[in-house]
Amino acid sequence: MTHRVEGNGRPLNVSFDNGNRAALVAARSGDDARGLLGALGLGAKAGRPVILVCGGADELQGEQRERAAGLLGPAVASAAARADAAVVDGGTASGVMALMGAARSERPSALPILVGVSPAGKVTYPGSPTADGTALEPHHTHFVLADSTEWGGETPLLIAVAEALAVDAPVVMVLAGGGSVARAEALEAAIRGWPLFVIEGTGGAADDIAQSRADASVRQIVARGDIRGFKGDEPGQLSRQLAWELQDEPILKDAWRTFATYDRHAGELRKTFERFQTSILGLGVVATFLALLENAINSAALHWIVVAAPILISVLIALANRRAAGKRWVLLRGAGESVKGEIYRYRTRTGIYGDARMPDHDLAARPHVLAEKLGAIEANLMQTEASSGTLAPYDGALPPAMYGSARNDDGLSRLDAARYLEIRIGDQLRYYHGRIAQLDRGRSVFQLVAVAAGGAGAIVAAAGAEIWIGLTTAISGAALSYLAHLQVDNTVVAYNQSASKLARLQREWTALTPQEQDGAALETLVTGGEAVLSTELGGWVQQMNEAIDKLQAEQAEAARQGEPDEKAPTREVTTS
């Protein structure tokens, strides 16, 4: 039976000096966690993600406490808000528990359920039978007291409460500092396969586990556990990782993995393509120089180098065309951006993912709709040259690193208009403006090289060394040809046009009254934003495919004639 500290079958309502009221129930041997949660009124709240916070109490001091304070409360509160998670800790007004209480005092809506589990014989609270003990933290919402007079005696109940609250939902543990009790709690997490986020630099058990120090219990935790060391200083990054683990969205997570796979391989193929084209361009200029030099000094050694240069260029052209790195890069980038578009439609519940668009209004069908769209994108991709090379699945951190504000996005939580504007639209605008400036600087450099080479040719001619005019002409022509096929002018125009359309969407949303910023307005915003990006993407893919086909034909013809081709289109994708 549950120990009732009040009569009439109700748990105790504790009133703290700060005005907070918390429900408290004490357990006796044989009580189960589910019944205790029911007594606290949390039975209906079961089946939600849980963050279990463990670690140092009184021993968490100085710089280690400052580090924990800067990370733990803000990160856990933010992750709990995103994932609608409950938080469970040791409940006392010290160490990590005090930090969690402080976090709830600042953001009570982010932590609606903060449960403390403590040994009944070691704590005190307003109205408790004894004033001898460690005070309970006054900002918690609920307390469960274990039938124990020793620290660590509450560990089985702490774990059981987390399991009962979660049911089948995800559970993660966050560890900062701590001693032997924290090690025992971490081992329980390891046994259950719960991700264990260890905040490094907080001392005690956390640093022991992070550094795998030679202790039998630590070795067991490291061997059996899913350890996630955190060395950073940004709460947003820790919150992002916690929220990712807490949300049960397997199809959406797979969508991010698919995007990251395509994006990584596209990046690698782009580098390969550009290296080939740069090498062909550079060798063409070098071959011209060597031919002129050989003609000037009549060197037998240079003669064979001059003969070999066009052959090497032909080999590079053949390899580049055979590997099809350019086309595969374009196709993979296009598929990746298509997947990303589906992710943002899904997260905003717009388009085919809107409630009204679900088959028979079955909201549980939403992940199936996303799975079908991902399957269609993959099937189309596999019918192209992209399937001719390796596509090893991405195995890095998810969601993959993003630009700007999206860097702290967990990738899974539902997006309202403000977050969509910040993460998707605002981030894309920053990307556009940054790339426009970068492309303009590159254009200026190539133009300067072309003009300088032309000027150098005039000087060479005036000096009577006409033979070298061919070299300056080759350099100038190469720079202009490369600049032309980079399509910088067209790219800058496309970027500015897309940025202007996205900025207009921002202004139109901002101009709406709060009453007008409803679901229909969100649908219009997301539909418009994704249309801008997908239209630009579709045009880019078609343009790049045509440019690469033309380049390959020209290079193949030049190779047959034994002449180096200096053209290398490399216009980049226009989405971040």
MIPADREN-796138 format. One record per residue (C-alpha): residue number from 0; x, y, z; residue in three letters. Coordinates in Angstrom, 2 decimals. Last residue first. Example, Ala and Ser with C-alpha at 12.3 -4.5 7.8 and 13.67 -1.06 7.14 Angstrom:
1 13.67 -1.06 7.14 SER;
0 12.30 -4.50 7.80 ALA;
This chain:
575 21.60 25.91 -48.10 SER;
574 19.66 26.15 -51.31 THR;
573 21.03 27.53 -54.56 THR;
572 23.03 24.55 -55.69 VAL;
571 26.39 25.52 -57.14 GLU;
570 27.41 26.59 -60.60 ARG;
569 30.45 24.57 -61.58 THR;
568 30.86 24.88 -65.33 PRO;
567 34.39 24.02 -66.41 ALA;
566 35.69 25.13 -69.79 LYS;
565 39.38 25.17 -70.60 GLU;
564 39.51 22.38 -73.16 ASP;
563 42.99 21.17 -74.02 PRO;
562 43.54 20.35 -77.72 GLU;
561 44.45 16.90 -79.04 GLY;
560 41.65 16.93 -81.61 GLN;
559 39.96 13.92 -80.03 ARG;
558 40.47 15.47 -76.59 ALA;
557 38.87 18.73 -77.75 ALA;
556 35.83 16.82 -79.02 GLU;
555 35.51 14.95 -75.70 ALA;
554 35.90 18.22 -73.81 GLN;
553 33.20 19.89 -75.84 GLU;
552 30.79 16.98 -75.43 ALA;
551 31.48 16.74 -71.69 GLN;
550 30.95 20.47 -71.23 LEU;
549 27.68 20.44 -73.15 LYS;
548 26.32 17.57 -71.07 ASP;
547 27.55 19.34 -67.91 ILE;
546 25.77 22.56 -68.89 ALA;
545 22.53 20.76 -69.69 GLU;
544 22.62 18.90 -66.39 ASN;
543 23.43 22.12 -64.55 MET;
542 20.52 23.99 -66.10 GLN;
541 18.04 21.22 -65.37 GLN;
540 19.19 20.86 -61.76 VAL;
539 19.23 24.64 -61.25 TRP;
538 15.74 25.13 -62.63 GLY;
537 14.37 22.44 -60.36 GLY;
536 16.14 23.93 -57.34 LEU;
535 14.84 27.42 -58.02 GLU;
534 11.32 26.09 -58.34 THR;
533 11.76 23.97 -55.20 SER;
532 13.00 26.92 -53.13 LEU;
531 10.31 29.38 -54.19 VAL;
530 7.60 26.72 -53.91 ALA;
529 8.82 25.78 -50.42 GLU;
528 8.37 29.35 -49.23 GLY;
527 4.98 29.83 -50.87 GLY;
526 3.53 26.58 -49.55 THR;
525 4.98 27.34 -46.12 VAL;
524 3.47 30.84 -45.94 LEU;
523 0.12 29.92 -47.49 THR;
522 -0.33 26.97 -45.12 GLU;
521 0.66 29.20 -42.19 LEU;
520 -2.01 31.70 -43.27 ALA;
519 -4.61 28.91 -43.38 ALA;
518 -3.59 27.74 -39.92 GLY;
517 -4.00 31.18 -38.39 ASP;
516 -2.00 34.39 -38.40 GLN;
515 -5.08 36.48 -39.21 GLU;
514 -6.07 36.86 -35.54 GLN;
513 -2.53 37.90 -34.65 PRO;
512 -2.75 40.60 -37.33 THR;
511 -0.92 39.98 -40.58 LEU;
510 1.83 42.38 -41.67 ALA;
509 4.52 40.08 -40.29 THR;
508 3.33 37.28 -42.59 TRP;
507 3.44 39.53 -45.65 GLU;
506 6.87 40.83 -44.71 ARG;
505 8.34 37.35 -44.36 GLN;
504 6.79 36.22 -47.64 LEU;
503 8.29 39.29 -49.33 ARG;
502 11.71 38.37 -47.92 ALA;
501 11.34 34.91 -49.47 LEU;
500 10.51 36.40 -52.88 LYS;
499 13.41 38.86 -52.73 SER;
498 15.83 36.12 -51.69 ALA;
497 14.70 34.01 -54.66 SER;
496 15.24 36.89 -57.08 GLN;
495 18.59 37.82 -55.56 ASN;
494 19.81 34.23 -55.68 TYR;
493 18.67 33.75 -59.27 ALA;
492 20.40 36.97 -60.36 VAL;
491 23.58 35.98 -58.53 VAL;
490 23.49 32.56 -60.17 THR;
489 22.95 33.98 -63.65 ASN;
488 25.90 36.34 -63.29 ASP;
487 28.09 33.67 -61.70 VAL;
486 27.50 31.17 -64.45 GLN;
485 30.64 29.30 -63.41 LEU;
484 30.86 28.61 -67.13 HIS;
483 31.50 32.21 -67.96 ALA;
482 34.08 32.65 -65.22 LEU;
481 35.97 29.57 -66.35 TYR;
480 35.95 30.80 -69.94 SER;
479 37.04 34.28 -68.90 LEU;
478 39.88 32.94 -66.75 ALA;
477 40.96 30.41 -69.39 ALA;
476 40.88 33.04 -72.14 GLY;
475 43.06 35.39 -70.13 SER;
474 45.53 32.64 -69.28 ILE;
473 45.63 31.36 -72.86 ALA;
472 46.06 34.88 -74.26 THR;
471 48.91 35.48 -71.84 THR;
470 50.52 32.26 -73.00 LEU;
469 50.01 32.92 -76.72 GLY;
468 51.48 36.39 -76.30 ILE;
467 54.68 34.63 -75.31 TRP;
466 55.89 34.30 -78.90 ILE;
465 55.49 38.02 -79.40 GLU;
464 58.54 38.80 -77.29 ALA;
463 59.19 42.19 -78.90 GLY;
462 58.86 44.20 -75.69 ALA;
461 55.70 45.87 -77.02 ALA;
460 54.18 42.43 -77.56 ALA;
459 55.03 41.39 -74.03 VAL;
458 53.49 44.59 -72.66 ILE;
457 50.29 43.98 -74.63 ALA;
456 50.15 40.41 -73.42 GLY;
455 50.60 41.57 -69.82 ALA;
454 47.56 43.80 -70.24 GLY;
453 45.51 40.84 -71.42 GLY;
452 46.74 38.78 -68.50 ALA;
451 45.83 41.58 -66.09 ALA;
450 42.35 41.89 -67.60 VAL;
449 41.68 38.15 -67.34 ALA;
448 43.11 37.93 -63.81 VAL;
447 41.05 40.94 -62.69 LEU;
446 37.89 39.41 -64.15 GLN;
445 38.62 36.18 -62.32 PHE;
444 39.14 38.02 -59.02 VAL;
443 36.04 40.21 -59.43 SER;
442 33.89 37.16 -60.12 ARG;
441 35.22 35.47 -57.00 GLY;
440 34.31 38.51 -54.89 ARG;
439 30.82 38.57 -56.42 ASP;
438 30.40 34.88 -55.68 LEU;
437 31.26 35.43 -52.02 GLN;
436 28.89 38.39 -51.63 ALA;
435 26.07 36.48 -53.33 ILE;
434 26.89 33.44 -51.18 ARG;
433 26.44 35.38 -47.93 GLY;
432 23.21 36.99 -49.08 HIS;
431 21.73 33.67 -50.19 TYR;
430 22.76 31.79 -47.05 TYR;
429 21.40 34.48 -44.76 ARG;
428 18.13 34.36 -46.69 LEU;
427 18.00 30.58 -46.37 GLN;
426 18.42 30.77 -42.59 ASP;
425 15.67 33.33 -42.32 GLY;
424 13.29 31.23 -44.42 ILE;
423 13.91 27.80 -42.89 ARG;
422 14.89 28.24 -39.26 ILE;
421 13.55 31.67 -38.34 GLU;
420 10.50 31.81 -40.58 LEU;
419 9.64 28.21 -39.74 TYR;
418 10.14 28.92 -36.02 ARG;
417 7.80 31.91 -36.11 ALA;
416 5.23 30.10 -38.25 ALA;
415 4.97 27.10 -35.94 ASP;
414 7.30 24.15 -36.28 LEU;
413 6.71 20.71 -34.79 ARG;
412 9.73 19.12 -33.16 SER;
411 11.95 16.84 -35.21 LEU;
410 15.09 18.57 -36.51 GLY;
409 16.42 19.49 -33.08 ASP;
408 17.13 23.03 -34.26 ASP;
407 20.18 24.60 -32.64 ASN;
406 22.10 25.02 -35.90 ARG;
405 18.93 26.14 -37.62 ALA;
404 19.72 29.67 -36.46 SER;
403 22.71 29.94 -38.76 GLY;
402 23.51 27.03 -41.05 TYR;
401 22.94 23.38 -40.35 MET;
400 24.98 20.46 -39.08 ALA;
399 23.32 17.13 -39.72 PRO;
398 20.26 16.10 -37.69 PRO;
397 21.74 13.84 -36.66 LEU;
396 25.36 13.13 -35.80 ALA;
395 27.30 10.95 -38.23 GLY;
394 26.55 7.60 -39.85 ASP;
393 25.39 8.61 -43.33 TYR;
392 24.46 5.58 -45.40 PRO;
391 26.97 4.46 -48.08 ALA;
390 25.81 5.62 -51.51 LEU;
389 28.58 4.25 -53.72 THR;
388 28.40 4.88 -57.43 GLY;
387 26.21 4.09 -60.45 SER;
386 22.95 4.93 -58.65 SER;
385 23.44 8.67 -59.21 ALA;
384 23.44 8.05 -62.97 GLU;
383 19.63 8.04 -62.84 THR;
382 16.80 5.56 -62.18 GLN;
381 17.88 5.26 -58.54 MET;
380 17.06 8.93 -58.02 LEU;
379 13.45 8.45 -59.09 ASN;
378 13.05 5.53 -56.67 ALA;
377 14.65 7.52 -53.84 GLU;
376 12.30 10.47 -54.32 ILE;
375 9.29 8.14 -54.53 ALA;
374 10.33 6.25 -51.40 GLY;
373 10.79 9.50 -49.48 LEU;
372 7.29 10.57 -50.53 LYS;
371 5.83 7.23 -49.46 GLU;
370 7.59 7.40 -46.08 ALA;
369 6.20 10.90 -45.55 LEU;
368 2.68 9.64 -46.20 VAL;
367 3.27 6.75 -43.80 HIS;
366 4.48 9.19 -41.13 PRO;
365 1.18 11.13 -41.48 ARG;
364 -1.06 8.05 -41.26 ALA;
363 -1.43 8.43 -37.48 ALA;
362 -3.46 11.57 -38.20 LEU;
361 -6.25 9.47 -39.71 ASP;
360 -8.46 12.11 -41.37 HIS;
359 -9.74 9.39 -43.75 ASP;
358 -6.37 9.72 -45.49 PRO;
357 -4.66 12.84 -44.06 MET;
356 -5.32 16.04 -45.99 ARG;
355 -7.40 17.74 -43.29 ALA;
354 -4.64 17.36 -40.73 ASP;
353 -2.02 18.83 -43.04 GLY;
352 0.78 16.56 -44.22 TYR;
351 -0.16 16.80 -47.92 ILE;
350 0.49 20.54 -47.76 GLY;
349 1.11 21.75 -44.22 THR;
348 1.79 20.05 -40.89 ARG;
347 4.72 22.44 -40.17 THR;
346 7.07 19.54 -39.44 ARG;
345 5.89 17.55 -42.46 TYR;
344 6.27 20.48 -44.84 ARG;
343 9.73 21.07 -43.41 TYR;
342 10.80 17.46 -43.87 ILE;
341 9.32 17.29 -47.38 GLU;
340 11.47 20.25 -48.43 GLY;
339 14.54 18.58 -46.95 LYS;
338 13.88 15.47 -49.02 VAL;
337 13.70 17.58 -52.19 SER;
336 16.96 19.27 -51.18 GLU;
335 18.63 15.89 -50.92 GLY;
334 17.27 14.75 -54.28 ALA;
333 18.61 17.88 -55.99 GLY;
332 21.99 17.52 -54.36 ARG;
331 22.14 13.87 -55.37 LEU;
330 21.26 14.66 -58.98 LEU;
329 23.75 17.53 -59.25 VAL;
328 26.59 15.54 -57.70 TRP;
327 25.83 12.50 -59.87 ARG;
326 25.92 14.67 -62.97 LYS;
325 29.29 16.19 -62.13 GLY;
324 30.90 13.02 -60.80 ALA;
323 30.13 11.13 -64.02 ALA;
322 33.00 8.74 -63.16 ARG;
321 33.45 7.93 -66.85 ARG;
320 33.32 11.56 -67.94 ASN;
319 35.93 12.64 -65.40 ALA;
318 38.14 9.67 -66.21 LEU;
317 37.97 10.36 -69.96 ALA;
316 38.71 14.05 -69.41 ILE;
315 41.64 13.21 -67.14 LEU;
314 43.04 10.78 -69.73 VAL;
313 42.66 13.39 -72.46 SER;
312 44.52 15.92 -70.31 ILE;
311 47.30 13.42 -69.74 LEU;
310 47.57 12.84 -73.49 ILE;
309 47.60 16.59 -74.10 PRO;
308 50.52 16.93 -71.62 ALA;
307 52.56 13.94 -72.89 ALA;
306 53.65 15.54 -76.19 VAL;
305 54.70 18.73 -74.44 VAL;
304 56.61 16.66 -71.90 ILE;
303 58.26 14.79 -74.74 TRP;
302 59.39 18.01 -76.40 HIS;
301 60.51 19.47 -73.07 LEU;
300 63.28 16.87 -72.88 ALA;
299 64.34 17.54 -76.49 ALA;
298 64.65 21.28 -75.80 SER;
297 64.26 23.70 -78.74 ASN;
296 64.68 26.82 -76.54 ILE;
295 61.79 28.95 -77.84 ALA;
294 59.63 26.18 -79.28 ASN;
293 59.98 24.19 -76.10 GLU;
292 58.99 27.27 -74.08 LEU;
291 55.94 27.88 -76.24 LEU;
290 54.82 24.27 -75.93 ALA;
289 55.56 24.32 -72.21 LEU;
288 53.42 27.42 -71.64 PHE;
287 50.51 26.05 -73.67 THR;
286 50.69 22.75 -71.80 ALA;
285 50.68 24.64 -68.49 VAL;
284 47.54 26.54 -69.51 VAL;
283 45.77 23.32 -70.51 GLY;
282 47.08 21.55 -67.42 LEU;
281 45.42 24.17 -65.26 GLY;
280 42.06 23.82 -66.97 LEU;
279 42.11 20.02 -66.87 ILE;
278 43.21 20.08 -63.22 SER;
277 40.50 22.58 -62.34 THR;
276 37.92 20.40 -64.07 GLN;
275 39.03 17.23 -62.31 PHE;
274 39.25 18.94 -58.93 ARG;
273 35.83 20.51 -59.46 GLU;
272 34.24 17.15 -60.19 PHE;
271 35.89 15.49 -57.19 THR;
270 34.83 18.36 -54.90 LYS;
269 31.28 18.13 -56.24 ARG;
268 31.31 14.39 -55.74 LEU;
267 32.24 14.75 -52.06 GLU;
266 29.56 17.37 -51.47 GLY;
265 26.92 15.30 -53.24 ALA;
264 27.93 12.26 -51.18 HIS;
263 27.43 14.20 -47.95 ARG;
262 24.14 15.77 -49.04 ASP;
261 22.64 12.50 -50.25 TYR;
260 23.47 10.72 -47.01 THR;
259 22.45 13.71 -44.86 ALA;
258 19.08 13.90 -46.62 PHE;
257 18.51 10.18 -46.12 THR;
256 19.48 10.43 -42.45 ARG;
255 17.12 13.39 -42.04 TRP;
254 14.30 11.40 -43.65 ALA;
253 15.14 8.43 -41.43 ASP;
252 14.65 10.66 -38.40 LYS;
251 11.28 11.71 -39.81 LEU;
250 10.35 8.06 -40.29 ILE;
249 11.47 7.07 -36.79 PRO;
248 9.70 9.92 -34.97 GLU;
247 9.69 8.99 -31.28 ASP;
246 11.02 12.22 -29.84 GLN;
245 13.28 12.04 -26.82 LEU;
244 16.53 11.28 -28.64 GLU;
243 16.35 14.34 -30.90 TRP;
242 15.24 16.54 -28.00 ALA;
241 18.34 15.57 -26.03 LEU;
240 20.69 16.32 -28.91 GLN;
239 19.15 19.71 -29.61 ARG;
238 19.09 20.59 -25.91 SER;
237 22.82 19.87 -25.70 LEU;
236 23.45 22.12 -28.71 GLN;
235 21.23 24.88 -27.38 GLY;
234 22.95 24.77 -24.01 PRO;
233 26.17 25.89 -25.70 GLU;
232 29.46 25.25 -23.88 ASP;
231 30.52 22.04 -25.61 GLY;
230 32.13 18.91 -24.22 LYS;
229 29.15 16.56 -24.21 PHE;
228 29.87 12.83 -24.00 GLY;
227 27.10 10.58 -25.25 ARG;
226 27.44 7.12 -23.69 ILE;
225 25.13 4.30 -24.83 ASP;
224 26.01 1.99 -21.97 GLY;
223 27.21 -1.59 -21.59 ARG;
222 30.99 -1.30 -21.79 ALA;
221 31.13 2.28 -20.50 VAL;
220 28.90 1.48 -17.53 ILE;
219 30.83 -1.70 -16.72 GLN;
218 34.16 0.10 -16.95 ARG;
217 32.81 2.78 -14.62 VAL;
216 31.73 0.20 -12.05 SER;
215 35.14 -1.51 -12.13 ALA;
214 37.13 1.73 -11.99 ASP;
213 39.91 2.45 -14.44 ALA;
212 38.82 5.81 -15.81 ARG;
211 36.73 5.74 -18.95 SER;
210 37.33 9.47 -19.62 GLN;
209 33.66 10.32 -20.05 ALA;
208 32.69 7.89 -17.30 ILE;
207 35.11 9.32 -14.75 ASP;
206 34.25 12.86 -15.87 ASP;
205 30.56 12.34 -15.15 ALA;
204 31.19 10.31 -11.99 ALA;
203 32.98 13.16 -10.30 GLY;
202 33.91 16.30 -12.21 GLY;
201 31.68 18.74 -14.13 THR;
200 34.09 19.10 -17.06 GLY;
199 32.23 16.65 -19.27 GLU;
198 28.46 16.68 -19.25 ILE;
197 27.59 13.00 -19.76 VAL;
196 24.47 12.24 -21.79 PHE;
195 23.47 8.62 -21.16 LEU;
194 21.19 7.19 -23.87 PRO;
193 18.96 4.57 -22.25 TRP;
192 19.95 1.00 -23.05 GLY;
191 18.28 -0.43 -19.96 ARG;
190 21.52 -1.76 -18.46 ILE;
189 23.26 1.54 -19.23 ALA;
188 20.55 3.53 -17.43 ALA;
187 20.88 1.29 -14.37 GLU;
186 24.65 1.75 -14.52 LEU;
185 24.19 5.52 -14.59 ALA;
184 22.07 5.33 -11.43 GLU;
183 24.75 3.30 -9.65 ALA;
182 27.42 5.74 -10.79 ARG;
181 25.29 8.65 -9.54 ALA;
180 25.07 6.98 -6.13 VAL;
179 28.85 6.50 -6.05 SER;
178 29.60 10.14 -6.78 GLY;
177 28.16 12.86 -8.96 GLY;
176 29.30 15.38 -11.55 GLY;
175 26.71 16.12 -14.23 ALA;
174 24.72 13.24 -15.74 LEU;
173 21.79 13.48 -18.13 VAL;
172 19.68 10.34 -18.57 MET;
171 17.39 9.69 -21.52 VAL;
170 14.02 7.91 -21.64 VAL;
169 11.99 7.29 -24.80 PRO;
168 8.26 6.45 -24.67 ALA;
167 7.05 2.89 -24.02 ASP;
166 5.84 3.50 -20.43 VAL;
165 7.61 6.85 -19.89 ALA;
164 6.15 7.75 -16.51 LEU;
163 6.43 4.17 -15.24 ALA;
162 10.02 3.86 -16.45 GLU;
161 11.08 7.14 -14.83 ALA;
160 9.34 6.16 -11.59 VAL;
159 11.05 2.75 -11.63 ALA;
158 14.48 4.31 -12.08 ILE;
157 13.98 6.64 -9.12 LEU;
156 12.43 3.78 -7.10 LEU;
155 15.50 1.60 -7.61 PRO;
154 17.80 4.57 -6.78 THR;
153 16.01 5.66 -3.57 GLU;
152 18.30 3.69 -1.25 GLY;
151 21.20 5.58 -2.76 GLY;
150 21.35 7.97 0.15 TRP;
149 20.26 5.98 3.17 GLU;
148 17.16 6.04 5.43 THR;
147 14.90 4.26 2.96 SER;
146 11.22 3.82 2.11 ASP;
145 11.43 6.00 -0.99 ALA;
144 9.79 9.42 -1.07 LEU;
143 8.02 10.46 -4.28 VAL;
142 7.79 14.19 -4.86 PHE;
141 5.80 16.29 -7.31 HIS;
140 5.87 19.79 -8.84 THR;
139 9.41 20.79 -7.97 HIS;
138 10.13 24.44 -7.22 HIS;
137 10.77 24.06 -3.46 PRO;
136 13.79 21.67 -3.57 GLU;
135 13.43 19.26 -0.65 LEU;
134 15.46 20.15 2.40 ALA;
133 18.18 17.80 3.61 THR;
132 17.50 16.28 7.02 GLY;
131 16.50 16.93 10.63 ASP;
130 13.26 18.91 10.72 ALA;
129 11.23 15.84 11.48 THR;
128 7.64 14.71 10.92 PRO;
127 7.46 16.83 7.74 SER;
126 5.11 19.83 7.71 GLY;
125 7.30 21.93 5.45 PRO;
124 9.96 19.61 4.01 TYR;
123 12.73 17.36 5.30 THR;
122 14.86 14.72 3.68 VAL;
121 17.06 11.78 4.64 LYS;
120 14.67 9.18 6.06 GLY;
119 12.22 9.47 3.17 ALA;
118 14.89 8.67 0.58 PRO;
117 14.38 11.00 -2.43 SER;
116 12.59 11.03 -5.80 VAL;
115 11.86 14.50 -7.21 GLY;
114 9.38 14.92 -10.07 VAL;
113 9.38 17.95 -12.34 LEU;
112 6.25 17.94 -14.51 ILE;
111 5.24 21.26 -16.09 PRO;
110 8.84 22.00 -17.04 LEU;
109 8.73 24.32 -20.04 ALA;
108 5.71 26.18 -18.66 SER;
107 7.59 26.89 -15.43 PRO;
106 10.43 28.66 -17.24 ARG;
105 12.48 30.72 -14.75 GLU;
104 11.35 28.88 -11.59 SER;
103 11.63 25.64 -13.53 ARG;
102 15.28 26.29 -14.32 ALA;
101 15.98 27.14 -10.69 ALA;
100 14.45 23.83 -9.61 GLY;
99 16.61 22.03 -12.15 MET;
98 19.71 23.72 -10.80 LEU;
97 18.71 22.79 -7.25 ALA;
96 18.43 19.18 -8.35 MET;
95 21.88 19.35 -10.00 VAL;
94 23.51 20.31 -6.73 GLY;
93 21.31 20.95 -3.71 SER;
92 17.68 21.57 -2.80 ALA;
91 16.68 17.92 -2.94 THR;
90 14.45 16.22 -5.52 GLY;
89 16.71 13.47 -6.79 GLY;
88 15.68 13.90 -10.43 ASP;
87 12.81 13.24 -12.85 VAL;
86 11.83 15.44 -15.78 VAL;
85 8.68 14.98 -17.87 ALA;
84 8.83 15.48 -21.62 ALA;
83 6.70 17.47 -24.05 ASP;
82 9.46 16.96 -26.65 ALA;
81 10.15 20.63 -27.39 ARG;
80 9.43 21.84 -23.85 ALA;
79 11.49 19.07 -22.29 ALA;
78 14.40 19.85 -24.61 ALA;
77 14.31 23.55 -23.68 SER;
76 14.08 22.85 -19.96 ALA;
75 16.86 20.25 -20.12 VAL;
74 19.19 22.56 -22.03 ALA;
73 18.53 25.67 -19.92 PRO;
72 18.89 23.81 -16.59 GLY;
71 21.94 21.71 -17.45 LEU;
70 24.22 23.97 -19.43 LEU;
69 25.20 27.15 -17.60 GLY;
68 24.51 25.64 -14.17 ALA;
67 26.64 22.58 -14.95 ALA;
66 29.56 24.78 -15.96 ARG;
65 29.14 26.98 -12.91 GLU;
64 28.94 23.89 -10.69 ARG;
63 32.21 22.58 -12.09 GLN;
62 33.80 25.99 -11.74 GLU;
61 33.10 26.06 -8.01 GLY;
60 31.03 23.30 -6.42 GLN;
59 29.20 20.02 -7.14 LEU;
58 30.05 18.07 -3.97 GLU;
57 26.78 19.07 -2.27 ASP;
56 24.67 17.26 -4.87 ALA;
55 26.39 15.87 -7.93 GLY;
54 24.75 13.79 -10.58 GLY;
53 21.44 12.70 -12.03 CYS;
52 18.77 14.15 -14.31 VAL;
51 16.32 11.63 -15.85 LEU;
50 14.62 13.13 -18.88 ILE;
49 11.35 11.35 -19.64 VAL;
48 9.27 11.03 -22.80 PRO;
47 5.49 10.64 -22.31 ARG;
46 3.43 7.50 -21.76 GLY;
45 2.21 8.35 -18.29 ALA;
44 0.43 11.67 -17.77 LYS;
43 -2.89 10.01 -16.96 ALA;
42 -1.28 8.30 -13.98 GLY;
41 0.26 11.55 -12.81 LEU;
40 -2.34 12.40 -10.19 GLY;
39 0.10 11.88 -7.35 LEU;
38 -1.69 8.72 -6.21 ALA;
37 -1.52 7.45 -9.80 GLY;
36 2.21 8.06 -9.83 LEU;
35 2.56 5.98 -6.69 LEU;
34 0.49 3.19 -8.21 GLY;
33 2.68 3.11 -11.28 ARG;
32 5.84 3.15 -9.19 ALA;
31 4.95 -0.02 -7.33 ASP;
30 4.60 -0.28 -3.56 ASP;
29 6.07 -3.46 -2.11 GLY;
28 8.08 -1.82 0.65 SER;
27 6.62 1.53 1.57 ARG;
26 6.29 4.67 -0.52 ALA;
25 5.73 8.28 0.51 ALA;
24 3.62 10.63 -1.57 VAL;
23 4.09 14.33 -2.16 LEU;
22 2.11 16.81 -4.26 ALA;
21 3.77 20.21 -4.60 ALA;
20 2.63 23.74 -3.79 ARG;
19 4.82 26.75 -4.60 ASN;
18 4.38 29.88 -2.52 GLY;
17 8.11 30.48 -2.02 ASN;
16 7.82 29.27 1.58 ASP;
15 6.77 25.84 0.42 PHE;
14 3.28 24.34 0.67 SER;
13 3.29 20.53 0.57 VAL;
12 0.11 18.75 -0.51 ASN;
11 0.25 15.34 1.11 LEU;
10 -1.16 12.32 -0.63 PRO;
9 -4.88 11.62 -0.25 ARG;
8 -6.65 8.65 1.33 GLY;
7 -8.66 10.63 3.90 ASN;
6 -5.68 10.98 6.25 GLY;
5 -2.47 12.65 5.25 GLU;
4 0.99 11.13 4.99 VAL;
3 -0.46 8.26 3.04 ARG;
2 1.97 5.39 2.58 HIS;
1 1.05 3.59 -0.61 THR;
0 0.00 0.00 0.00 MET;
